């Protein structure tokens, strides 16, 4: 097989292996929730949160050393070892009977999360720089493994447990995942070929880690903590969000959440193509601006509130002689007011209608009785305002889809920078950038939980993402401005002194 054919084969197997690894990495979100719902185990919310997050933490912290090993020994052997080592604790999970067993096994199969660092470095050495964005975007589509687990694992659990009648059947699910890991490892080894990056000029570990002294690496890591970390965090956070904010069942919430996670993974290939055609910086401008706008629109929570409104005051002193529907008469002066009849929204209007914009209804309620003596300017009818914002679930989901779409494109755009700046250290730099992104996926849901506890508002996560998007956009723009000034120092002066035409 010629070099081009080998490159396509490697890309295909890398992507397939990454899909499987990512699906395994996200398993606890479904499995732990199922076991607690079925009362197989009685764990607290904090224990559940740690079990869901532990594999993400392992994958994040080990991405850098695995990236270093990939640069040194090549992606083929390291990717195969990662999958085989992940399969062992995944299989042992089927024998777990205590919380500590689940913790240890989750720490073990979390190694599957390092597959991204391996795959980026291994894919990069097979393709020229001008095609890096496209091929890394195709490889990154393996993020769709999260959606595969969220959609199919619950159905597989229902089948294995006979609808909950044979609950111990859950133990077959980790065995199936482990078996798939081993099978994919065999296929991967059969259809891939050995090649590693040119590291002839790199002498030791210190030199391999030398790119970490560049602030650029950490800036890319911040971008990735939003793009990839946000993707991982929301893939886990959206199910309880839909359940609590919209009263959905877990099954329905899982399907709704997949509208975010599936496109975000698959569309990554498009992000790679756009990064090659337009350049990654232009793509990042589009992505960060879109995320900031959409997340800002999602900040307004679902609300149903009553507030004081405009009242009716006496035009002059006198005696209240009559109160009719819509009128308060003081002596011979009529003071009209709005009645509440027909002003409040019915439950049917709230629940069945598609209300995109907030609805405000205002009316007045008399505060005086017939025969009362009133002074000029005294309040005759107090104002009441009813504000209702449905935060329509379909509008919410559409905006969420756009955010997921942009995050998928942004994932590819961030990694498109790395081969340009660090062609010989793709594994190391990809490892640290990927680690920072994965750490975001671990810490952001915990942070969301604290913000929810402090404010009682589910939408605080969108406040966070809006601010983070703006910070990333500002930092990137400042860097680009500085690069332009350094590349053409006389340009600014020439523009300022240019004669108008």
C-alpha positions as CSV (number, residue, x, y, z in Angstrom):
1,X,0.0,0.0,0.0
2,X,1.3,3.5,-0.9
3,X,1.8,6.2,1.7
4,X,-1.5,8.0,0.8
5,X,-3.4,4.7,1.3
6,X,-1.7,4.1,4.6
7,X,-2.5,7.6,5.8
8,X,-6.3,7.1,5.0
9,X,-6.2,3.8,6.8
10,X,-4.6,5.3,9.8
11,X,-7.1,8.2,9.9
12,X,-10.0,5.8,9.6
13,X,-8.9,3.5,12.4
14,X,-7.8,6.4,14.6
15,X,-11.3,8.0,14.3
16,X,-13.0,4.7,15.0
17,X,-10.8,3.9,18.0
18,X,-11.4,7.4,19.3
19,X,-15.2,7.0,19.0
20,X,-15.1,3.8,21.1
21,X,-12.7,5.3,23.7
22,X,-14.9,8.4,24.1
23,X,-18.0,6.3,24.5
24,X,-16.2,4.3,27.2
25,X,-15.0,7.5,28.9
26,X,-18.6,8.8,29.3
27,X,-20.1,5.5,30.5
28,X,-20.5,6.4,34.2
29,X,-22.9,9.2,33.4
30,X,-25.4,6.6,32.2
31,X,-24.5,3.6,34.3
32,X,-24.2,5.3,37.7
33,X,-27.5,7.1,37.2
34,X,-29.2,3.9,36.2
35,X,-27.9,2.0,39.3
36,X,-29.0,4.7,41.7
37,X,-32.4,5.0,40.1
38,X,-32.9,1.3,40.3
39,X,-31.8,1.5,44.0
40,X,-29.0,-1.0,43.4
41,X,-26.7,1.3,45.3
42,X,-27.6,4.1,47.6
43,X,-25.1,6.9,47.0
44,X,-25.3,10.5,47.8
45,X,-25.4,13.3,45.2
46,X,-21.7,14.1,45.9
47,X,-20.7,10.5,45.5
48,X,-22.5,10.3,42.2
49,X,-20.8,13.4,41.1
50,X,-17.4,12.1,41.9
51,X,-18.1,8.8,40.1
52,X,-19.2,10.7,37.0
53,X,-16.2,13.0,37.1
54,X,-13.4,10.6,38.1
55,X,-12.9,9.1,34.5
56,X,-12.8,12.7,33.1
57,X,-10.2,13.7,35.7
58,X,-8.0,10.6,34.9
59,X,-8.1,11.3,31.2
60,X,-7.2,14.9,31.8
61,X,-4.3,14.5,34.0
62,X,-2.7,11.7,32.0
63,X,-3.0,13.3,28.6
64,X,0.3,15.1,28.9
65,X,2.5,12.1,29.8
66,X,0.7,10.0,27.2
67,X,1.4,12.7,24.6
68,X,5.1,12.7,25.5
69,X,5.2,8.9,25.1
70,X,3.4,9.2,21.7
71,X,6.1,11.6,20.5
72,X,8.8,9.3,21.7
73,X,7.5,5.8,20.7
74,X,4.8,6.5,18.1
75,X,1.1,6.6,18.1
76,X,0.4,3.0,17.0
77,X,1.9,1.2,20.0
78,X,0.7,3.8,22.5
79,X,-2.9,3.9,21.2
80,X,-3.1,0.1,21.3
81,X,-1.7,0.0,24.9
82,X,-4.1,2.7,26.0
83,X,-7.1,0.7,24.7
84,X,-5.9,-2.6,26.2
85,X,-5.1,-1.1,29.6
86,X,-8.5,0.7,29.7
87,X,-10.3,-2.6,28.9
88,X,-9.0,-4.3,32.1
89,X,-10.6,-2.0,34.7
90,X,-13.7,-1.7,32.4
91,X,-14.2,-5.4,32.7
92,X,-13.5,-5.4,36.4
93,X,-16.2,-2.8,36.8
94,X,-18.7,-5.7,36.2
95,X,-17.6,-7.2,39.5
96,X,-17.9,-4.1,41.6
97,X,-20.0,-4.4,44.8
98,X,-18.8,-1.3,46.7
99,X,-18.3,2.4,46.2
100,X,-14.5,2.0,46.4
101,X,-14.6,-0.6,43.7
102,X,-16.4,1.8,41.4
103,X,-13.9,4.6,42.2
104,X,-10.9,2.4,41.4
105,X,-12.3,1.0,38.2
106,X,-13.4,4.4,37.1
107,X,-9.9,5.8,37.7
108,X,-8.6,2.9,35.5
109,X,-10.9,3.1,32.5
110,X,-10.6,6.9,32.6
111,X,-7.3,6.2,30.7
112,X,-9.5,5.9,27.6
113,X,-9.8,9.7,27.7
114,X,-6.1,10.1,26.8
115,X,-6.8,8.6,23.4
116,X,-7.3,12.1,22.0
117,X,-3.8,13.2,22.7
118,X,-2.5,10.0,21.1
119,X,-4.7,10.3,18.1
120,X,-3.9,13.9,17.4
121,X,-0.1,13.3,17.4
122,X,-0.4,10.0,15.4
123,X,-2.8,11.5,12.8
124,X,-0.6,14.6,12.3
125,X,2.5,12.7,11.2
126,X,0.7,11.2,8.3
127,X,-0.6,14.4,6.6
128,X,1.0,17.6,5.4
129,X,0.5,20.8,7.3
130,X,-2.0,22.3,4.8
131,X,-4.4,19.3,5.4
132,X,-4.0,19.2,9.2
133,X,-7.2,21.1,10.0
134,X,-9.3,18.8,7.8
135,X,-7.9,15.5,9.1
136,X,-7.8,16.5,12.7
137,X,-11.4,17.6,12.4
138,X,-12.3,14.2,11.0
139,X,-10.5,12.5,13.8
140,X,-12.1,14.8,16.4
141,X,-15.5,13.7,15.2
142,X,-14.9,10.8,17.6
143,X,-16.4,13.1,20.3
144,X,-19.7,11.7,19.0
145,X,-19.0,8.7,21.2
146,X,-20.5,10.7,24.0
147,X,-23.9,10.8,22.2
148,X,-23.6,7.1,21.3
149,X,-23.4,6.2,25.0
150,X,-26.1,8.6,26.1
151,X,-28.5,7.3,23.4
152,X,-27.8,3.6,23.3
153,X,-26.5,2.6,26.7
154,X,-29.8,3.2,28.5
155,X,-31.6,1.0,26.0
156,X,-28.9,-1.6,26.3
157,X,-29.3,-1.6,30.0
158,X,-33.0,-2.0,29.7
159,X,-32.4,-5.0,27.5
160,X,-29.8,-6.6,29.7
161,X,-31.9,-6.2,32.8
162,X,-35.1,-7.3,31.1
163,X,-36.7,-3.9,31.9
164,X,-35.4,-4.0,35.5
165,X,-36.7,-7.4,36.3
166,X,-33.2,-9.0,36.2
167,X,-31.3,-6.1,37.6
168,X,-27.9,-7.9,37.9
169,X,-27.8,-8.0,34.2
170,X,-26.2,-4.5,34.3
171,X,-22.9,-6.2,35.0
172,X,-22.9,-7.3,31.3
173,X,-22.6,-3.7,30.1
174,X,-19.0,-3.1,31.3
175,X,-18.1,-6.5,29.8
176,X,-19.5,-5.5,26.4
177,X,-17.6,-2.2,26.5
178,X,-14.4,-4.0,27.5
179,X,-14.9,-6.6,24.7
180,X,-15.5,-3.8,22.1
181,X,-12.2,-2.1,23.3
182,X,-10.3,-5.3,22.7
183,X,-11.9,-6.0,19.4
184,X,-11.1,-2.4,18.2
185,X,-7.6,-2.8,19.4
186,X,-7.1,-5.9,17.2
187,X,-8.6,-4.1,14.1
188,X,-6.5,-1.0,14.9
189,X,-3.3,-3.0,14.9
190,X,-4.2,-4.8,11.7
191,X,-4.9,-1.7,9.6
192,X,-2.4,0.9,11.0
193,X,1.3,1.4,10.4
194,X,4.2,2.7,12.5
195,X,5.4,6.2,12.2
196,X,6.3,8.9,14.7
197,X,7.2,12.6,14.6
198,X,10.7,13.7,13.9
199,X,12.2,14.3,17.3
200,X,15.8,13.9,16.3
201,X,16.6,17.4,17.7
202,X,14.9,16.7,21.0
203,X,17.3,15.2,23.6
204,X,15.4,14.6,26.8
205,X,12.3,15.1,28.9
206,X,13.1,18.7,29.7
207,X,13.3,19.6,26.0
208,X,10.2,17.6,25.3
209,X,8.3,19.7,27.8
210,X,9.9,23.0,26.7
211,X,6.9,24.1,24.7
212,X,5.0,24.5,28.0
213,X,7.0,27.7,28.8
214,X,5.2,29.4,25.9
215,X,2.1,31.4,27.0
216,X,0.6,30.5,23.6
217,X,0.2,26.9,24.8
218,X,-1.8,28.0,27.8
219,X,-3.9,30.4,25.7
220,X,-4.8,27.5,23.5
221,X,-5.6,25.5,26.6
222,X,-8.1,28.2,27.7
223,X,-9.8,28.1,24.3
224,X,-10.0,24.4,24.6
225,X,-11.4,24.5,28.1
226,X,-14.3,26.3,26.6
227,X,-14.7,24.3,23.4
228,X,-14.0,20.8,24.6
229,X,-14.4,21.3,28.4
230,X,-17.7,23.0,27.7
231,X,-18.8,20.1,25.5
232,X,-18.0,17.5,28.1
233,X,-19.5,19.5,30.9
234,X,-22.8,20.2,29.1
235,X,-23.0,16.6,27.9
236,X,-23.4,15.6,31.6
237,X,-25.1,18.8,32.9
238,X,-27.9,19.0,30.4
239,X,-29.8,15.9,31.5
240,X,-30.5,17.2,35.0
241,X,-31.0,20.7,33.5
242,X,-33.9,19.4,31.3
243,X,-35.3,17.3,34.1
244,X,-35.4,20.1,36.6
245,X,-36.1,23.2,34.5
246,X,-38.6,21.6,32.1
247,X,-39.9,18.6,34.0
248,X,-38.9,16.0,31.5
249,X,-38.2,12.3,32.1
250,X,-34.6,11.2,32.1
251,X,-35.1,9.3,28.9
252,X,-36.5,12.3,27.1
253,X,-33.9,14.6,28.6
254,X,-31.2,12.3,27.3
255,X,-32.6,12.5,23.8
256,X,-32.8,16.3,24.0
257,X,-29.2,16.5,25.3
258,X,-28.1,14.4,22.3
259,X,-29.3,17.3,20.0
260,X,-26.4,19.2,21.6
261,X,-23.7,16.4,21.9
262,X,-24.1,14.5,18.6
263,X,-23.8,17.5,16.2
264,X,-20.9,18.9,18.3
265,X,-18.9,15.8,17.8
266,X,-19.8,15.1,14.1
267,X,-19.4,18.7,12.9
268,X,-15.8,18.8,14.0
269,X,-14.7,17.6,10.6
270,X,-16.3,20.8,9.1
271,X,-14.3,22.8,11.6
272,X,-11.1,21.3,10.3
273,X,-12.0,22.1,6.6
274,X,-13.0,25.7,7.5
275,X,-9.8,26.1,9.4
276,X,-7.8,25.0,6.4
277,X,-9.7,27.2,4.0
278,X,-10.3,30.4,6.1
279,X,-7.6,30.0,8.7
280,X,-8.1,28.9,12.3
281,X,-8.2,32.5,13.6
282,X,-11.1,33.6,11.4
283,X,-13.0,30.5,12.5
284,X,-12.3,31.2,16.1
285,X,-13.7,34.7,15.7
286,X,-16.9,33.2,14.4
287,X,-17.1,30.5,17.0
288,X,-16.3,32.7,20.1
289,X,-18.7,35.5,19.0
290,X,-21.5,33.0,18.3
291,X,-21.0,31.2,21.7
292,X,-21.0,34.6,23.5
293,X,-24.3,35.7,21.8
294,X,-26.2,32.4,22.2
295,X,-25.1,31.9,25.8
296,X,-26.1,35.5,26.6
297,X,-29.6,34.8,25.2
298,X,-29.9,31.6,27.3
299,X,-29.1,33.5,30.6
300,X,-32.7,34.7,31.1
301,X,-34.4,32.0,33.3
302,X,-37.9,30.7,33.0
303,X,-39.9,33.1,35.2
304,X,-43.4,33.7,36.5
305,X,-43.4,36.7,38.7
306,X,-45.7,39.4,40.1
307,X,-44.3,43.0,40.4
308,X,-45.8,46.3,41.5
309,X,-47.0,48.3,38.5
310,X,-48.4,51.7,37.7
311,X,-51.2,52.8,40.1
312,X,-54.1,55.2,39.9
313,X,-54.0,58.3,42.2
314,X,-56.7,60.7,43.1
315,X,-56.8,63.9,41.1
316,X,-58.1,65.9,44.0
317,X,-59.5,65.4,47.5
318,X,-63.0,64.2,48.0
319,X,-65.2,61.2,48.8
320,X,-65.3,57.9,47.0
321,X,-68.9,57.8,45.8
322,X,-68.8,54.6,43.6
323,X,-66.6,51.8,42.4
324,X,-67.6,50.1,39.2
325,X,-65.8,47.7,36.9
326,X,-63.0,49.8,35.6
327,X,-64.0,53.0,37.3
328,X,-63.4,54.7,40.7
329,X,-65.5,57.8,41.1
330,X,-64.4,60.5,43.6
331,X,-67.3,63.0,43.9
332,X,-67.9,63.7,40.2
333,X,-64.5,62.8,38.9
334,X,-64.1,59.4,37.2
335,X,-60.7,57.6,37.6
336,X,-60.5,54.7,35.1
337,X,-58.5,51.6,36.0
338,X,-57.7,48.3,34.3
339,X,-59.3,45.2,35.8
340,X,-57.5,41.9,36.2
341,X,-60.1,40.1,34.2
342,X,-58.5,38.6,31.1
343,X,-55.1,39.9,32.0
344,X,-53.4,36.9,33.7
345,X,-52.1,34.1,31.5
346,X,-54.0,30.8,31.9
347,X,-52.1,27.5,32.6
348,X,-53.0,26.4,29.1
349,X,-51.4,29.5,27.6
350,X,-48.3,29.0,29.7
351,X,-47.8,25.3,28.9
352,X,-49.3,24.8,25.4
353,X,-48.5,28.0,23.6
354,X,-45.1,28.7,22.1
355,X,-44.2,32.0,23.7
356,X,-40.8,33.2,22.5
357,X,-40.7,36.7,24.0
358,X,-41.6,37.6,27.6
359,X,-45.3,38.4,28.2
360,X,-46.2,41.3,30.5
361,X,-49.8,42.0,31.7
362,X,-50.7,45.0,33.8
363,X,-53.8,45.9,35.8
364,X,-54.9,47.8,38.9
365,X,-56.7,46.7,42.0
366,X,-58.8,49.2,44.1
367,X,-57.4,50.1,47.5
368,X,-60.3,52.2,48.7
369,X,-63.9,51.6,49.5
370,X,-67.1,53.6,48.8
371,X,-67.4,56.4,51.3
372,X,-63.7,56.7,52.0
373,X,-62.3,60.2,52.3
374,X,-59.2,60.6,50.1
375,X,-56.7,63.4,49.6
376,X,-55.2,64.6,46.4
377,X,-52.5,62.2,45.1
378,X,-53.7,59.3,47.3
379,X,-53.5,55.9,45.8
380,X,-56.9,54.7,44.6
381,X,-55.9,51.5,42.8
382,X,-52.5,49.8,43.1
383,X,-50.8,48.6,40.0
384,X,-49.9,44.9,39.5
385,X,-47.7,43.5,36.7
386,X,-47.4,39.9,35.8
387,X,-44.3,38.9,33.8
388,X,-44.1,35.5,32.3
389,X,-41.1,34.2,30.3
390,X,-41.6,30.6,29.1
391,X,-37.9,30.1,28.1
392,X,-39.5,27.9,25.4
393,X,-37.9,24.5,25.3
394,X,-37.6,24.4,21.5
395,X,-36.0,27.8,21.4
396,X,-33.7,26.8,24.2
397,X,-32.8,23.6,22.4
398,X,-32.2,25.4,19.1
399,X,-29.8,27.9,20.8
400,X,-28.1,25.0,22.5
401,X,-27.8,23.2,19.1
402,X,-26.0,26.3,17.8
403,X,-23.7,26.4,20.8
404,X,-22.9,22.7,20.3
405,X,-22.4,23.2,16.6
406,X,-19.9,26.1,17.2
407,X,-18.1,24.2,19.9
408,X,-17.5,21.3,17.5
409,X,-16.1,23.7,14.9
410,X,-14.0,25.4,17.6
411,X,-12.5,22.2,18.8
412,X,-11.0,21.6,15.4
413,X,-9.9,25.2,15.0
414,X,-8.0,25.2,18.3
415,X,-6.0,22.1,17.4
416,X,-5.4,23.4,13.9
417,X,-3.0,25.9,15.5
418,X,-0.7,23.3,17.1
419,X,1.0,21.7,14.1
420,X,1.8,25.2,12.8
421,X,3.5,26.4,15.9
422,X,4.8,23.1,17.4
423,X,5.3,20.7,14.5
424,X,7.8,18.5,16.4
425,X,5.9,18.5,19.7
426,X,2.3,17.9,18.6
427,X,1.9,15.1,21.2
428,X,3.2,17.2,24.1
429,X,1.4,20.4,23.2
430,X,-1.8,18.5,22.2
431,X,-1.5,16.6,25.5
432,X,-1.4,19.8,27.7
433,X,-4.1,21.6,25.7
434,X,-6.3,18.5,25.7
435,X,-5.6,18.1,29.5
436,X,-6.8,21.7,30.2
437,X,-9.9,21.1,28.1
438,X,-10.7,17.8,29.9
439,X,-10.1,19.5,33.3
440,X,-12.7,22.0,32.3
441,X,-15.0,19.1,31.6
442,X,-14.3,17.9,35.1
443,X,-14.5,21.2,37.1
444,X,-17.2,23.1,35.2
445,X,-20.1,20.9,36.3
446,X,-18.9,21.1,39.9
447,X,-18.7,24.9,39.6
448,X,-22.2,24.9,38.0
449,X,-23.5,23.0,41.0
450,X,-22.1,25.6,43.4
451,X,-23.6,28.5,41.4
452,X,-27.0,26.7,41.3
453,X,-26.8,26.3,45.1
454,X,-25.9,30.0,45.6
455,X,-28.5,31.5,43.3
456,X,-31.1,28.8,42.7
457,X,-30.9,29.6,39.0
458,X,-30.1,26.9,36.5
459,X,-29.1,29.5,33.9
460,X,-26.0,30.6,35.8
461,X,-24.0,28.2,33.7
462,X,-24.8,30.4,30.7
463,X,-23.5,33.4,32.6
464,X,-20.2,31.6,33.1
465,X,-20.0,30.5,29.4
466,X,-20.8,34.0,28.2
467,X,-18.0,35.5,30.3
468,X,-15.5,32.8,29.3
469,X,-16.3,33.3,25.6
470,X,-15.8,37.1,25.9
471,X,-12.5,36.6,27.7
472,X,-11.2,34.2,25.1
473,X,-12.4,36.5,22.3
474,X,-10.7,39.5,23.9
475,X,-7.4,37.7,24.5
476,X,-7.3,36.3,21.0
477,X,-8.0,39.7,19.4
478,X,-5.3,41.4,21.5
479,X,-2.7,38.8,20.5
480,X,-3.7,39.2,16.8
481,X,-3.4,43.0,17.0
482,X,0.1,42.6,18.6
483,X,1.2,40.2,15.9
484,X,0.1,42.6,13.2
485,X,1.9,45.5,14.8
486,X,5.1,43.4,15.0
487,X,4.8,42.2,11.4
488,X,4.2,45.6,10.0
489,X,5.3,48.3,12.5
490,X,5.0,51.1,10.0
491,X,1.4,50.2,8.9
492,X,-0.3,52.0,11.8
493,X,1.7,55.2,11.2
494,X,1.0,55.0,7.4
495,X,-2.7,54.6,8.0
496,X,-2.9,57.5,10.4
497,X,-0.9,59.8,8.0
498,X,-2.5,58.7,4.8
499,X,-4.2,61.5,2.8
500,X,-7.9,61.0,2.2
501,X,-8.9,60.2,-1.3
